[in-house]
Amino acid sequence: MSRNTTNNIAVLGQLTSVYGVKGWLKVYSHTDPMENILSYSPWLLKIEGQWKPVEVEASKKHGKGLIAKLAGVSDRDVARQFCGAEIAVDRSLLPQLEAGEYYWSQLEKLSVYTLNGELLGRVSHLIETGSNDVLVVRGNAESIDRKERMIPYLPDQVIKEINLEAGTMRVDWDPEF
């Protein structure tokens, strides 16, 4: 299964580095709260461009972060091959959202248009700030320019329409910003 051929998975984090000598790995989580990533099973790890299912044998909060031990991995050298792997789960395992709510992964890669139909670029990623989330929109060859724009994620105020099927978002935003 490849992320490019399916929209049925959601990336929730990444394995960053080995921890200790018994095969444990440090986990960077995109979930809120961060330990929610530990409640999903199985994990899908992106290894050499392919998504592969793995079982988590044990996991826990450790200091300010998380660590996990994958089934069948019992030493540091074996664990090292998983460092850098993205962690995803089948989207069907995620909680259902209310109408008008979206997971960040659903918004990434959407083409962003102004109300006048000008293409500003694609959503690269989102940033969490204290007051509201921010879309990072990067211009591309098809957009009006190659600028990177930071657009506040304010539904009804700035974000006027999201069409996941069409892969588009309409925003009330001045292209000069």
Beta strands, then each sheet from edge to edge (+ up, - down):
strand 1: 9-19
strand 2: 24-29
strand 3: 43-47
strand 4: 50-54
strand 5: 56-62
strand 6: 65-70
strand 7: 86-90
strand 8: 111-114
strand 9: 119-127
strand 10: 134-138
strand 11: 148-152
strand 12: 159-163
strand 13: 168-171
sheet 1: 4+ 3- 7+ 1- 2+ 6- 5+
sheet 2: 11+ 10- 9+ 8- 13- 12+
end
